[in-house]
Amino acid sequence: MMIQEVLPVSRFSGTVTVPPDKSISHRAALFAALSEEESTIENYSDAADPQSTLACLRQLGVSATQAGDRVVIRGVGRDGFTIPEQPLDCGNSGTTMRLLGGIVAGAGVSCTLTGDESLSARTMKRIMDPLLEMGCRIRGREGRFAPLTVDRHKGVKEISFPLPIASAQLKSAVLLAGLFGEKPTEVVEKVQSRDHTERLLGLRCEPSPAGTVIRSSREDVIPAQNYRIPGDFSAASFWLAAGSILAGSELTLRNVGMNPTRTAALQILEEMGADFRVINQRSEGREPVADIEVRSAKLRAVKPDPSLVPNCIDELPILMVAMCFAGGSSVISGAEELRHKETDRLSAMEEILRRAGASVEAKPDGLVIHGRTDFRPLGAEYPTWHDHRMAMSAAILASASDKPSLIQGAECTAISYPAFWDHLTFLSQ
């Protein structure tokens, strides 16, 4: 286990290009494999999770070659996957298991999907239930956990599936299986989650009284995925918070993905009084991109609308850090989904904030954080539970201390942000 020392930082300063977006990298590779064409994907993520997706595709007979950050994938179409000789190892990646699970279940490819200890403890029942309703044959350990075993079936039946929670992974798993059905499967989404799948596949989306209806079937032509992956907004959020909380900080973040279904954290930071500016707005393929300048500011407490939570579920841990430095009591509600991530992130963040000396109260679906504009974290030793977002949130928190701190299991940042520790050193003053 790697233990990383984090020294006090007087301010954050400089310019950094955030790593490629994980969510889009996963999808670009998976959809390129489903296409009948060859795809060239630029700026593909070198993080562990998207690399797990590439490794699984290769086991399914897909040619996926990588040179630097360029990945070339020769699509095999819906019916071109081969039966893998070994289990498909999804590593720590829930996105790989859930999205690829939807694909191989829809295709009826006999295989087993496995993951590491953390992923194997995360329920997959949410995707299994609608896939079984569609006629797919999929089973798991104790009916809900990996390993997941997929068998051949007689064909995918169309369903109309109201999303029980705002989950892009669940939505995508159902829509991807639906691509193998003769008649359209539809997902009804009352609260919008990130929409990369719909954008990259060009799926039909229509408003209805019940919510947005998204459809998929064999009639959908799967396009080649030829474009450049934008930077990961979730990664940028750590520096948005870091630049906001330390006096005198000035940061510029380059090539940040600005998909409107991903950026609610900016809205929350704006409500907190953060000082940032979005510049150089442009498009990369089917996704909006911009640069962001952020300066330190005096923050105030907020009570984010629970409807924003699905749009910032991955950014909530670092927002909790920022709330420690905001005057007043911030209240996070509607975030029960955080208990079902790589670890129980509500309990984990409560522990991290308490170790730093913050005043925090636990709720079933969130936290109450009693912040202070003069808050100075204690030097502490922080556990990470092998959760990359816990490690990076603890690191930003520890940077604001006046004493050194230790981050346990710091290697887990490679899951999403391999250069995090180098960037932390580079931006520290």
C-alpha positions in Angstrom: 0.0 0.0 0.0 1.3 3.4 -1.0 1.3 6.1 1.7 1.5 9.6 0.3 2.7 12.5 2.4 0.8 15.8 1.7 2.6 18.9 2.9 0.9 22.2 3.7 0.3 24.4 0.7 0.2 28.2 0.9 -1.7 28.6 -2.3 -2.5 26.8 -5.6 -1.2 28.4 -8.8 -0.6 27.5 -12.4 -2.2 25.8 -15.4 -3.1 22.2 -15.8 -4.8 20.1 -18.5 -7.2 17.7 -16.8 -7.1 14.0 -17.8 -9.4 12.6 -20.4 -13.0 12.0 -19.4 -13.5 8.4 -18.1 -17.2 8.2 -18.8 -16.8 9.2 -22.4 -13.7 7.0 -22.9 -15.5 3.9 -21.7 -18.4 4.6 -24.0 -16.4 5.6 -27.1 -14.5 2.3 -26.9 -17.6 0.2 -26.3 -19.6 1.9 -29.1 -16.7 1.7 -31.5 -16.6 -2.1 -31.0 -20.3 -2.2 -31.8 -19.9 -0.2 -35.0 -19.3 -1.8 -38.4 -16.6 0.7 -39.0 -13.1 1.5 -37.8 -12.8 4.3 -35.2 -9.9 6.5 -34.1 -10.3 7.9 -30.6 -7.9 10.7 -29.6 -7.0 11.6 -26.0 -8.2 8.2 -24.7 -7.9 7.9 -20.9 -4.9 6.0 -19.5 -6.7 5.6 -16.2 -7.1 2.0 -14.9 -10.9 1.9 -15.4 -11.0 2.7 -19.2 -8.0 0.4 -19.7 -10.1 -2.4 -18.2 -12.7 -1.7 -20.9 -10.1 -2.0 -23.6 -8.8 -5.3 -22.2 -12.3 -6.8 -22.0 -13.0 -5.8 -25.6 -9.8 -7.5 -26.7 -10.9 -10.7 -25.0 -14.1 -10.5 -27.0 -12.2 -10.5 -30.3 -12.1 -6.8 -30.9 -9.0 -5.2 -32.3 -8.1 -2.3 -30.0 -4.6 -0.9 -30.5 -3.3 2.0 -28.5 -0.3 4.3 -29.3 0.1 7.1 -26.7 -3.4 8.5 -26.2 -4.7 7.4 -29.6 -6.8 4.2 -29.7 -7.9 2.6 -33.0 -10.7 0.1 -32.8 -12.0 -2.1 -35.6 -15.7 -2.5 -34.9 -17.1 -6.0 -35.1 -20.8 -5.0 -35.2 -23.5 -6.3 -33.0 -22.9 -10.0 -33.9 -19.1 -10.2 -34.2 -18.1 -10.8 -30.6 -16.2 -14.1 -29.9 -16.7 -16.1 -26.8 -13.8 -15.2 -24.4 -11.6 -18.0 -23.1 -11.2 -16.4 -19.7 -13.5 -14.2 -17.5 -13.8 -10.6 -18.5 -11.9 -8.7 -15.7 -13.6 -5.3 -15.2 -11.1 -4.4 -12.4 -12.6 -1.7 -10.2 -14.8 -0.3 -13.0 -18.5 -0.3 -12.4 -19.0 1.4 -15.7 -17.2 -1.4 -17.5 -19.3 -4.1 -15.8 -22.6 -2.4 -16.1 -22.3 -1.2 -19.7 -20.4 -4.2 -21.0 -22.9 -6.3 -19.1 -25.7 -4.8 -21.1 -23.9 -5.4 -24.4 -22.9 -9.0 -23.9 -26.3 -9.8 -22.3 -28.1 -8.3 -25.3 -25.7 -10.0 -27.7 -26.1 -13.4 -25.9 -22.4 -13.9 -25.6 -21.6 -16.7 -23.2 -19.1 -15.2 -20.7 -18.4 -14.2 -17.1 -17.7 -10.7 -15.9 -15.5 -10.4 -12.8 -14.0 -7.5 -10.8 -11.8 -6.7 -7.9 -12.9 -7.0 -4.2 -14.4 -3.5 -4.2 -16.4 -4.0 -7.4 -17.5 -7.5 -6.3 -19.2 -5.9 -3.3 -21.3 -3.5 -5.4 -24.8 -4.7 -6.3 -25.5 -5.4 -10.0 -29.2 -6.3 -9.3 -30.3 -3.0 -10.8 -29.1 -3.9 -14.2 -29.9 -7.6 -13.9 -33.6 -7.1 -13.3 -34.4 -5.2 -16.5 -32.1 -7.4 -18.5 -33.9 -10.5 -17.3 -37.2 -8.8 -18.2 -35.8 -8.3 -21.7 -35.2 -12.1 -22.1 -31.4 -11.9 -21.5 -29.9 -14.7 -19.4 -27.7 -13.2 -16.7 -27.1 -14.4 -13.1 -24.9 -13.3 -10.3 -23.5 -14.4 -7.0 -26.3 -14.3 -4.4 -28.5 -13.0 -7.2 -26.9 -9.6 -7.2 -23.1 -9.5 -7.1 -20.2 -10.3 -9.5 -19.1 -12.6 -10.9 -21.9 -12.2 -13.4 -22.5 -15.0 -15.8 -24.2 -14.4 -19.2 -25.6 -17.2 -21.5 -27.1 -17.3 -25.0 -30.8 -16.5 -25.3 -33.6 -16.6 -27.9 -33.7 -12.9 -28.5 -34.1 -9.5 -26.8 -37.7 -8.5 -26.0 -38.6 -4.8 -26.0 -39.6 -3.2 -22.7 -40.6 0.2 -21.4 -38.4 0.8 -18.4 -39.0 3.8 -16.0 -35.7 4.5 -14.4 -36.2 4.0 -10.6 -33.2 6.2 -9.9 -31.2 8.8 -11.9 -28.4 6.5 -13.0 -26.5 6.8 -16.3 -25.0 3.3 -15.9 -28.4 1.7 -15.4 -29.9 3.7 -18.3 -27.0 2.8 -20.6 -27.1 -0.9 -19.7 -30.8 -1.2 -20.7 -30.4 0.9 -23.9 -27.3 -1.1 -25.0 -29.1 -4.4 -24.6 -32.0 -2.8 -26.5 -29.7 -2.3 -29.5 -30.1 -6.1 -30.1 -33.9 -6.1 -30.1 -36.0 -6.0 -33.2 -38.5 -3.6 -31.6 -37.6 -0.5 -29.7 -36.8 -0.7 -26.0 -37.5 2.6 -24.2 -36.1 4.1 -21.0 -38.2 6.7 -19.3 -36.1 9.2 -17.4 -37.8 11.5 -15.0 -34.6 13.1 -13.6 -31.9 13.5 -16.2 -28.6 11.8 -15.6 -25.4 12.2 -17.7 -26.3 11.8 -21.4 -23.1 10.7 -23.0 -24.6 7.4 -24.2 -27.5 9.2 -26.1 -25.1 11.7 -27.6 -22.5 9.3 -28.8 -25.0 6.8 -30.2 -27.4 9.4 -31.6 -30.3 7.8 -29.9 -33.9 9.1 -30.2 -35.0 11.2 -27.2 -38.5 12.6 -26.9 -40.3 14.5 -24.1 -43.3 13.0 -22.5 -45.5 13.7 -19.5 -43.6 10.9 -17.6 -40.2 12.3 -18.5 -37.7 12.0 -21.3 -38.2 8.8 -23.4 -35.0 7.3 -25.0 -35.3 4.4 -27.4 -32.9 1.9 -28.9 -33.2 -1.1 -31.3 -31.5 -3.0 -34.1 -32.7 -0.2 -36.4 -30.2 2.2 -34.9 -27.1 2.5 -36.9 -24.1 2.6 -34.6 -21.7 5.4 -35.7 -18.0 5.3 -35.8 -16.4 7.0 -32.8 -14.0 9.3 -34.5 -13.2 12.3 -32.2 -11.1 13.6 -29.3 -12.1 12.9 -25.7 -12.6 16.1 -23.7 -11.1 16.5 -20.2 -12.9 15.0 -17.2 -15.0 17.5 -15.4 -15.0 15.3 -12.3 -11.2 15.6 -12.2 -11.4 19.3 -12.8 -13.7 19.6 -9.7 -10.8 18.9 -7.4 -8.9 21.9 -8.6 -12.0 24.1 -8.7 -12.4 23.4 -5.0 -8.7 23.6 -4.3 -8.4 27.0 -6.0 -11.5 28.3 -4.1 -10.4 27.4 -0.5 -6.8 28.5 -0.3 -6.3 32.3 -0.2 -4.3 33.7 -3.1 -4.9 30.8 -5.4 -5.2 31.3 -9.2 -5.6 28.2 -11.4 -6.4 27.7 -15.1 -7.9 24.3 -16.1 -7.6 23.4 -19.8 -9.9 21.3 -22.0 -12.6 20.7 -19.4 -15.7 18.8 -20.6 -18.8 21.0 -20.0 -21.6 18.6 -20.7 -24.6 20.2 -19.0 -25.6 16.9 -17.4 -22.2 16.9 -15.6 -21.6 20.4 -14.4 -24.1 21.0 -11.5 -21.0 21.3 -9.2 -20.3 24.6 -10.9 -23.8 25.8 -10.1 -23.3 24.8 -6.4 -19.9 26.5 -6.3 -21.4 29.6 -7.8 -24.0 29.6 -5.0 -21.2 29.3 -2.5 -19.6 32.4 -3.9 -16.7 30.8 -5.8 -14.8 33.0 -8.2 -14.5 31.2 -11.5 -14.8 32.1 -15.2 -15.6 29.8 -18.1 -13.6 30.8 -21.3 -12.8 29.5 -24.7 -16.0 27.5 -25.1 -16.0 25.1 -28.0 -16.9 21.6 -29.1 -15.0 18.3 -29.2 -17.0 15.9 -31.3 -20.4 15.7 -29.8 -19.4 17.3 -26.4 -19.0 20.9 -25.3 -15.6 21.9 -23.9 -14.1 25.0 -22.3 -11.3 26.3 -20.1 -12.0 27.4 -16.5 -10.1 30.0 -14.5 -10.6 29.9 -10.7 -9.5 32.2 -7.9 -9.8 31.9 -4.2 -12.9 33.4 -2.6 -14.8 33.7 0.7 -17.3 30.9 0.5 -20.7 30.6 2.1 -22.8 27.6 3.2 -25.4 26.2 0.8 -28.3 23.7 0.8 -28.1 22.2 -2.7 -31.4 21.2 -4.3 -31.6 17.4 -4.2 -32.6 17.5 -7.9 -29.0 18.6 -8.6 -27.5 15.5 -7.0 -27.6 13.1 -10.0 -25.7 15.8 -12.0 -22.9 16.0 -9.5 -22.8 12.6 -7.7 -19.1 12.1 -8.3 -18.2 15.7 -7.3 -20.1 15.7 -4.0 -17.1 14.4 -2.0 -14.8 17.3 -3.0 -17.8 19.7 -2.6 -18.0 18.5 1.0 -14.4 19.5 1.4 -15.1 23.0 0.1 -18.1 23.3 2.4 -15.8 22.9 5.4 -14.4 26.3 4.4 -17.7 28.0 3.9 -19.3 30.1 6.6 -22.4 28.5 8.0 -24.1 25.0 7.8 -24.2 23.3 4.5 -26.8 20.5 4.1 -26.5 17.8 1.5 -29.7 15.7 0.9 -30.8 13.2 -1.6 -27.4 11.7 -1.9 -28.1 8.1 -0.7 -26.7 6.8 -3.9 -23.2 7.7 -2.6 -23.6 4.7 -0.2 -23.4 2.4 -3.3 -20.2 3.6 -4.9 -16.7 2.1 -4.6 -17.2 2.5 -0.9 -20.0 4.0 1.2 -18.9 7.5 0.3 -21.1 9.3 2.8 -19.6 7.3 5.8 -16.1 7.6 4.3 -16.4 11.4 3.9 -17.8 11.8 7.4 -14.7 9.9 8.7 -12.3 12.0 6.6 -13.9 15.3 7.6 -13.9 14.4 11.3 -10.3 13.4 11.2 -9.6 16.9 9.8 -11.4 18.5 12.7 -14.5 19.5 10.8 -17.9 19.6 12.5 -20.2 17.2 10.6 -23.5 15.4 11.2 -24.5 12.3 9.3 -27.9 11.8 7.7 -29.2 8.7 5.9 -29.1 10.5 2.5 -26.4 13.1 3.1 -24.3 15.2 5.5 -24.6 18.5 7.4 -21.3 20.3 7.4 -20.8 23.2 9.8 -18.2 25.2 8.0 -16.0 28.2 8.9 -14.2 30.7 6.7 -11.2 30.4 9.0 -11.2 26.6 9.1 -7.7 25.0 9.2 -7.7 21.2 8.9 -5.7 19.2 11.4 -2.7 17.2 10.2 -4.0 13.7 10.0 -3.7 10.2 8.5 -6.5 9.5 6.1 -7.9 6.2 5.0 -9.1 5.8 1.4 -10.9 2.5 1.3 -9.2 2.0 -2.1 -11.6 4.8 -3.4 -9.9 7.2 -5.8 -12.3 10.1 -5.0 -11.7 9.6 -1.2 -7.9 9.8 -1.8 -8.1 13.0 -3.9 -10.6 14.7 -1.6 -8.5 13.9 1.4 -5.4 15.3 -0.4 -7.0 18.6 -1.2 -8.3 18.9 2.4 -4.9 18.0 3.8 -3.2 20.6 1.5 -5.0 23.3 3.5 -3.5 22.2 6.8 -0.5 23.8 8.5 0.9 20.3 9.3 1.8 17.3 7.1 -0.7 14.6 6.6 -0.6 11.0 5.2 -2.9 9.5 2.7 -3.2 5.7 2.9 -3.6 3.6 -0.3 -2.7 6.6 -2.4 -2.1 4.5 -5.5 -5.8 4.2 -6.0 -5.9 7.6 -7.7 -4.6 5.8 -10.8 -8.2 4.4 -11.2 -9.3 7.8 -12.6 -6.4 10.3 -12.5 -2.9 8.7 -12.8 -1.1 12.1 -12.8 -2.9 13.5 -9.7 0.0 13.5 -7.3 2.3 15.0 -10.0 -0.3 17.7 -10.7 -0.7 18.3 -6.9 3.0 18.9 -6.6 3.1 21.1 -9.7 0.3 23.4 -8.6 1.4 23.7 -5.0 3.1 26.9 -3.9 
